[in-house]
Amino acid sequence: METILQFGGHRLPAVLPGEPRAVTGGLIVPAGDVRILHPFGAVDFYRHGWNSYSPTAWWPLGGPPLRIPGSERMLTADDIDNDSPYRHAGSAVGALDAGDGNVLLLGGLGLDVPRVEADDRLLAGHSEHPGADWFLGYGPEETVFARYAELLGERLGRRTTRAGNVWCSWYSFFEDITEPLIHKVLDDLRGYPFDVVQLDDGWQAAVGDWEAGADFPSGMSDMAVRIRDHGFVPGLWLAPFIAPAHSQIFQTRPHLFLRDAAGDPKPAGYNWGSSYFALDTTLPEARDHLAATFARVRDWGYRYLKLDFAYAAALSGARHGDVPREQAYREAVELIREVAGDDTYLLGSGAPIIPSIGVLDGVRASPDVAPYWDNSERSDDYSGAGARNAVIASLHRLWLRPLLEVDPDPVFFRTRYNLLDDECKRLLTDLAAICGFRAVSDPIAWLDEPERRALVAFLTGDPEISRLDRLRFLVDGREVDFGPYVRPAGRISDRLLVK
């Protein structure tokens, strides 16, 4: 239907799939394609990425779209099926900055892979499987995004469990973890105010084969007991929906994996020196495998689980079950929730954001952080590892906080193995305070005495946070302006970059 919408004195010609319904803060538009003409011109567009790693930011419509430049990386870090180098487009929700303190927002309210795109005249929405309504709102940015979050919560649910203070092995040791090393780390952590100690990638026999590897000869149950005896909740990393070709599960049960149109296993991404593949989580046998895996992990004693590369369960492909791909993902994480238990904290990483709401307790809101600001060889890739990209995406996903925890990734206190200066390290701790999620990877042995004191102050602090505008905050009365870092006027010093 053709109509004229009235928002804030603006008359917006629109083509809608049906009669809109007025609600607090805007309109509910029926499922289907939405096209709205706007008078704002080439303003900034809020581009929301599909999964944790995806570029997410306000971005000028007058320039090239915010997207990942390479298809190999895009397969992991965004929705490759809906990418275009010619359109400003994002996942689930988009908004236009009207220039007067208000925004015009269009957001999908379901799991049908909604997309929002814009140019200097048009704001449009469409879905792969039209079935869920849209919210169309106009007003102050925080108010409109908060209303969108509220409506998502009404439909998908919300989680309020807090992770507490997390120590994670990844950004210190990466895959090179061993049983004796973690024993030493635990001894050093004793007495520090952490709630969770989480082992990351490196403990398992292989990605996809979720048993203890050779470097953990006493097994993962023994490790969980040791973590608990030191006063911490045991945490564990898994990538439950993927496996590379050399894994035992792929070698022995290749029929469990998602297929392409030709019937071959469909690559889900590239890491660990090869392609990896996605489980078809609609197969009863694959669901049995997931249930057995998480029952075993629960029996070992782990109550904090980081689910990485989670997007793989929502990739397109030939599935056993005839369900939309985001629904397939949600049913898979619902199964994990059921088996792991409501008392287990579930953190999604690389997770499709909207389909995770109401099931996961928290989501990584950004690409990987790193002990450097940016990588000069891929500065146009806002999904790459680096503090810059972690800051940008996390700031632009703060509106999710009423629905689940927003994890900006760990902060750094160490000088050792670190290119970040004190200013950038402070920026990350301020971001963590604003997000309300505190995680660290620094081993105590790598910290000098002032750094240890700063760590304790961070873990025990409870700063008062208030938001001044999109990129400016007060942290205990001290103004923190992320603007010069998100959109720098000049070049960043080489000393902060990896080249």
N, C-alpha and C positions, 0 to 999 in steps of 0.2 A: 504494500500500500504506500502511496505517496502522501506525505504530510509535511507540515511545518512545525518544528519543535521550538519552544520558547525557553531560553536559558539566559538569565542575567541580562535581559535586554537584547539578546541576540536572537534573530530569526534564522533557524537552521533548516533548510529544505532537506528532507530525508526520504529514503525508500526503506521501509521496514517490512518484515515478514508478517506482521500482524499488529493489532491495536496495542499500544503500550499502556502499562498500568502505573499510575503514580504511587510512589513509595517515599518514605522519608529520604531526602537527599537526592532524588532523581526519579528515574523511570525503570521499570522492568520491561524489557523488550522480548517478545517471544523468540523462540529458537529459529534460526535461519540466517540468511545473509542480511547484513545491515550496511547501509551507505548513507553517510551524513555529509552534506556540504558545510564547510565552515569558513568564516571570514578572517581567520587569524594569519594566514599567509605562511611563509616558511619559518615557523617558530620552532622551538624545541619540542621533540617528541619523546615521550617515555617509552623506551623499548625494553620490554621484559623478556629475558631469556628463558628457554624451556627447562633446562636443568641447572643444577648448582653451579656448574662451570661456565654457563653461558653468559656472554656479555649482557649487562643490564645497566642502563643509565639513561638520563635525559640526553638527547642527541639532536644536533641541528638538522632540520629538514633540508636546509640549503646546501648540504654537502653530501658525500657518499654515505650509504647506509652503514650502521654499526653492525658488523657481521664478522665471522671468522674467515680469513682469506683462503685457507686451504681445506679441501674436501676431506683429507685424511683426519685432520684435527676436528673438523666439524662433525664427523660421524660420532665422535666421543662427546663433544662439548656443546652441541646444539641440535636442533631438530632439522636434520639435513633434508628431510622430505619436503619441507616448506621454505627452504632457503631460496632467495633470489638476490643477485647482485644489483638489481635495479630498483628494489622496493625497500622503503623503510617499514619494517614489519617485525613483530615479536610475538611471543606466546602468551595467550590467555588474556592479557590486559595491555592496553595502551592508553596514552593520554596526550593531550596537547596543552602547552602552556599558553594561556590566553593573553598573557602579558600584563594583566591587571591584578595579579595575586591569585587568580582563579585558574582552574584547569578543567578541561572537558575530558572525561574518562569513559572508556568503553571497556567492559570487562566480562569475560565469560564466567558462567556460574556452574560449570559442570566439567565432565571428563571426556568431552568429545573433540579434543585437540583444537580448541578455539585459537584463532589467530587474529591479530589486530594490525592493520597497516594504515599508513597516512602519507599524504603529500601536502602541498601548499594549499589545496582546496578541499581535500576529501579525507574523512576518517571512516574506515570500513572494518567490518568484522565478518569472518566466515569460519566454518568448522568442517572437519573431515566427516563427522557423523552428527549432523544437526539434531540435537535432542535436548539441549539445555538452554535456558534463557540467558539474556544479557542484562547487565546493569549499565545504565547510562546516567552519569552524574556530572554536575557542574557546581563548582564552588571552590573554597580554599583547598589547597593541595592536601594538607593533612586530614581535613574533614572528609573529603571525597574518598581518599584511599582508605580511611578508617571505616567508612560506610561500606565500601566494597569488601573489605576484610570481614566485616560483621555479617554480610550476606553470604559470603563463602562459608563462614563458620556455621551458620544456620543450616546449610545444605550438606556440608562435609564433616562437620564436627570440629573440635579443637582439643589440644592436649595442653596440660598445665604442669606436667612433671618437669622439675629442674635437674640439670645434669650435675650442678655443683662445680667445683674446681677440678679440672681434668689435666693429668699428665699423660702425654702421648709420645710414643717412641719415634714417630716418623721423621720429624724435622731435625733430629739429631743423628740418628743411626740409619734412617731409611730402611732398606731391606736387610741390612747387616746386623740383625739381632740374634743373640744366642742366649741359652739358658744362664750361663755364668754371668754374662753381661747384665741381664735383667736382674739377677740376684744382687749384683753390686749396685745397680740403680736403686733398687728397693731399699737396700740398707742405707743409702745416702738420703733417700726421700723420707725416711722415718722421722716423724716429728714435724714435718712441713705440712701446712694446712691444705693438702689435696684431699679430694673426696674419691676420685677415680684414678686408677692407673691402667691405661689402655695400651696393649700391644698392637702395633700396626703390622702392615705387610712384612713378611719374613718368617713368621712362626710356622707356617703351614708347609705340608709336603709339596704342594704346588697350588697355584691359583685354580680353583675348582675342586681340588682334593683336600677337604677340610679336616685333615688329621695332622697331628704334630709332625713337623719335619725332623730331620736328623739332628739339627742343632738344639732340639728340645727333647732330649732322651727320656726325661722323667715324665713327659706328657703334659698336657694342658690342664688336667685336673690338679696335678701337683702345683703347677704355676699359679692357678687360681687360689689354692690354699695359701701359698706363700704371700700373694698380694693381700689377701684378706687378713692374714696374721700380722701384716705390717700396718693394718688399720685402714685399708683402702678397698673400694669396690672394684672387683676385677672387670676389666674391659678388654674387648677383642675386636679386631678388624676382620671383616669378611667381605668378599665380593661375590655374593651368593648366586647371581644370575649369569655369570660368565665363566668361561674356561678356554684356555688356548688349546691348540691341536695336540700338544705333547702331554696334556693332562690325562690321568687315568680315566676320568669320567668320559672325556671326549673319545679316547681310544676304544673304550669298551662299550659305551652307550651313545654313539653319535646320533641315534634317532631321537634323542631328547632335545635337540637343538633346532632353533628357528631356521626355516628354509627360505631361499629366495624363489623367484618365479620359476626357475629352472629345476627346483628341487634340491639344490645344493645348500650346504650350511652357509648361512649369511654372515659375513664378518660384522662384528659389533664394534670394532675399534682396533687400535694397534698399540701394543705395549709389551714390555718384557721381551722385546726382540722379534715379535711376530704378531699376526692377527689373533684375535680371540673371538669367541662365538657366544651367542646368547641362548640361554635355556628357553624353550617354549613352555612357559609356566602354566599354560592351559592344559598340558598333557597330564593325565592322572599320575603317570610314573614320575614325571618331573616334580609334581607337587609332593609326591611321597618322598622323593629325594630331599626336597627342601625341608619337609617336616622332620625327617630323620636327622638332617644336619643340625637343625636348631634345637631339637630335643637333646641331642648329644652335647651341644654347646651349653645348654641350660644345665644338664647333668654335671658338666665340668664345673659349673659354679659362676659363670659370667653373667652379669646383670647390667652391663653397659655394652652395647653392640653398635659398631660403626659399619654401616652397610654401604660399601663403595661401588662405583660404577653401576648404580642402581637403575639408571636410565635404560639399560640393556633390556629389561623386561618390558619396556614400552616401545621398542623399535618396531617399525613396520616389517611385515614378512608373512609367510604362509604358516598360520597357526592351526593347531588341532581344534581349538575352540573358536567359534564364530563370535568373538567379542571385540569391541574397539580396543586399540592398543593401550590407551591410558587406563581403561577399565581392567585389562589383563594385568597391568602393573599393580594397580591398587589391590586386586584380589590376591596377588602374590605377597604383597607386604602385609595384607590382612592375615594371611596364613602364618607368616612369620610372627606377627603380633600374637596370634592365638597360641602358637607353640612356645614362643619365648616367654610369654606371660606379661600381664599388665604391669608387673613390678620390674620389668626389664626396660631400661632406657634404650630407645632406638633412635639412632642418629643416621639420617640419610646423607650420603655424599654422592655427587653426580646424580642426584635424584630429581626426577620431574617434580617441580615445585607444587603445582596445584593438586595433582593426584595424591600427594603425600599428606595433605592436610587432614587432620582427624585420625591418622593412623600413626605416623611418626611423631616422636616427642620433639625432635629438632631436625633442622636441615642445615647443611653447609650452604651458606648464602653466596658463595664466591668460588672462583678458581683457587688453586693452591696458593697459599702465601709462600714466601721464600725469604732467606736471609739476605736478600738484595731487593732494591726497589723495582727494577724492571730489567728485561733482557733486550738489549739494543738491537739484536738481530731479528726480533719479532715484535717490535714496539707497536705494530698495527694489529696485533692479535690480543684482544682484551680477554681472552680465555686462558692465556698462558700463565704459568707460575710466576709469582712476583707480588711484592707488597702492594704496588700500585693497583693491580687488578683486583686483589682481595679487598682493598679499601673501597674502590669504586662500586663494585657489585654489592658489597655488604651494606653500604650506606643507602643504596637505592632499593633495598629489600627490607628496610626497617618496618615498613607497614605490615609485614607478616607477623610481628611479635605477638599480637593478641591471639594468634592461632597456633603457634609452636615456637620453639626457641630458634633464634637466628644465630648461627655459628659463623663468625668471621674468620675462623682458623686461628692457630696459636700465635701468641706474641713472643717476643724475644727479649731476654735480658743479657744474654751472653755477648761478650766481645769476640770470643773464640769462634772461628768459622762463620763470620758474620760481616757483611758489607754495610749493613744499616748503621747510620750514625745515631746519636742520642735523640735527635729531633724526630727521625723516622720511627725509632723504637717507641718513643712517647706517643706518636700518632697512633700506632697500633694498640697500645694499652688504652688510649682514650677511646678508640673504636670499640674495643672489647667491653669497656665500661658502658658505652652507649648501647651496644647490642645486648648487654646483660649476659654474656657467655664468656667464661674465662678458661682458657686452655693454654698450656705451655709444653714445650718439648725439650727445654734445656735440661741436661743432666746437672745435678747439683755440683758435681766434680768440675764442671766447666765454668763455674761462676766464682768470681772473687767475692770478698766479703761485702762490699757495697752493692754488688749485683744481687747477692742473696737477700740483703735487707730490702732492696727494691722489689724482689719477687714476693717476699712475705707481705709487704705493704699492699701490693697489687691483689694478692689472694684474700686478704682480710679486709680490704677497703670496701666501703659502701657509699660511693660518691653520689651526690645529688645531681641529676641530669635534667636539663631542660633544653628544648630545641628552639633556636632563634629563627632559623629558616632552613631551606633545603640542605645546606652544607655547613651551617654554623650552629654550634651547641655551646652550652655552659656546662662545664664539669666542675662541680664544687665551686661555682662562681668564676671559674677561669674560662675565658672564651677560647674555643677550639674551632678554627676555620679550616675545613678541608678543601675549600675552593682552590687555593693555589696548587694543591697536589692533584686534584681531579682534573683541573684545566689550567695547567701551568702557563704563565705568560712567556717563559723562556725555556731553555734546555735544562735538563736535570744533570747534575754533576756526574762526571764519569766515575767517580769513586763509589757511587751507589749502584752502578750498572754492571751486569754481566755481559761480556762481549764475545 
